[in-house]
Amino acid sequence: MNDEEGAMASYFVFFRFTERGVKNVRESPARVETAKKSFRELGATVKAFYALMGAYDTVFIVEAPDDETAARAALATASLGNVRTETVRAFDEDEFKRIVAALP
């Protein structure tokens, strides 16, 4: 997380449809809205949503106060059975500069 008080960490939450999720893909836009609401209720904010071509089907760009909150929100969505998730912590440019500057 950023050093600033109250700053949020960023995450990419990648989604792959399960067989059930693909079978009911027409319901996917409503599921996205439900997932965004669930993330909010669990303390994370979905900043953007994209449908993807390639290894993943969709992605959320998320801000959360910590890894536990991001994991909880992703697991809550995956537990519904329509998607599998993979969450990646993302560091903005300033965070990256601090990380590199602190190298031995």
C-alpha positions as CSV (number, residue, x, y, z in Angstrom):
1,M,0.0,0.0,0.0
2,N,1.1,3.6,-0.5
3,D,2.9,5.3,2.3
4,E,0.2,8.0,2.5
5,E,-2.4,7.6,5.2
6,G,-5.6,6.2,3.7
7,A,-4.1,5.5,0.3
8,M,-5.4,2.4,-1.5
9,A,-3.4,-0.3,-3.2
10,S,-4.2,-1.3,-6.8
11,Y,-5.0,-4.7,-8.2
12,F,-5.9,-6.4,-11.4
13,V,-8.5,-9.1,-10.8
14,F,-8.6,-11.4,-13.9
15,F,-11.6,-13.6,-14.5
16,R,-12.0,-16.7,-16.5
17,F,-15.5,-18.1,-17.1
18,T,-16.3,-21.5,-15.7
19,E,-18.3,-23.9,-17.8
20,R,-21.4,-22.6,-16.0
21,G,-20.4,-19.0,-16.5
22,V,-20.0,-19.5,-20.3
23,K,-23.3,-21.4,-20.5
24,N,-25.0,-18.4,-18.9
25,V,-22.8,-15.7,-20.5
26,R,-25.9,-13.6,-21.4
27,E,-26.3,-13.0,-17.7
28,S,-22.7,-11.8,-17.4
29,P,-23.4,-8.0,-17.6
30,A,-25.8,-8.3,-14.6
31,R,-23.2,-10.5,-12.8
32,V,-20.6,-7.7,-13.3
33,E,-22.8,-5.2,-11.6
34,T,-23.5,-7.6,-8.7
35,A,-19.7,-8.2,-8.4
36,K,-19.0,-4.5,-8.4
37,K,-21.5,-4.0,-5.6
38,S,-20.0,-6.9,-3.6
39,F,-16.5,-5.5,-4.0
40,R,-17.8,-2.1,-2.6
41,E,-19.6,-3.8,0.3
42,L,-16.3,-5.6,1.2
43,G,-14.3,-2.4,1.1
44,A,-12.8,-2.4,-2.4
45,T,-13.6,-0.2,-5.4
46,V,-13.8,-1.4,-8.9
47,K,-12.2,1.5,-11.0
48,A,-12.7,-0.2,-14.4
49,F,-14.0,-3.3,-16.1
50,Y,-12.8,-4.7,-19.4
51,A,-13.8,-7.7,-21.5
52,L,-10.6,-9.3,-22.9
53,M,-9.5,-11.5,-25.7
54,G,-6.9,-14.1,-24.9
55,A,-6.0,-15.9,-21.7
56,Y,-8.6,-14.2,-19.6
57,D,-12.3,-13.3,-20.3
58,T,-12.7,-10.1,-18.2
59,V,-10.7,-8.0,-15.7
60,F,-11.5,-5.5,-12.9
61,I,-9.0,-2.8,-12.0
62,V,-9.5,-2.5,-8.3
63,E,-8.4,-0.3,-5.4
64,A,-8.5,-1.8,-1.9
65,P,-6.9,-0.9,1.4
66,D,-4.9,-4.2,1.7
67,D,-4.3,-7.6,0.2
68,E,-6.8,-9.3,2.5
69,T,-9.6,-7.0,1.3
70,A,-8.8,-7.6,-2.4
71,A,-8.6,-11.4,-1.8
72,R,-11.8,-11.5,0.1
73,A,-13.7,-9.6,-2.7
74,A,-12.2,-11.9,-5.4
75,L,-13.0,-15.0,-3.5
76,A,-16.6,-13.9,-2.8
77,T,-17.1,-13.4,-6.5
78,A,-15.4,-16.7,-7.5
79,S,-17.5,-18.6,-4.8
80,L,-20.6,-18.0,-6.9
81,G,-19.3,-20.5,-9.5
82,N,-19.4,-18.5,-12.7
83,V,-15.7,-17.5,-12.8
84,R,-12.3,-18.3,-11.6
85,T,-10.1,-15.4,-10.5
86,E,-6.5,-14.5,-10.5
87,T,-5.5,-11.3,-8.6
88,V,-2.3,-9.4,-9.2
89,R,-1.0,-6.5,-7.1
90,A,-0.2,-3.5,-9.3
91,F,2.3,-0.8,-8.3
92,D,1.9,2.7,-9.7
93,E,4.9,4.6,-11.0
94,D,5.7,6.3,-7.7
95,E,5.5,3.1,-5.8
96,F,7.8,1.4,-8.4
97,K,10.3,4.2,-8.1
98,R,10.3,3.8,-4.2
99,I,10.8,0.0,-4.6
100,V,13.7,0.4,-7.0
101,A,15.3,3.2,-4.9
102,A,15.3,0.9,-1.9
103,L,17.2,-1.8,-3.6
104,P,20.5,-2.7,-2.0
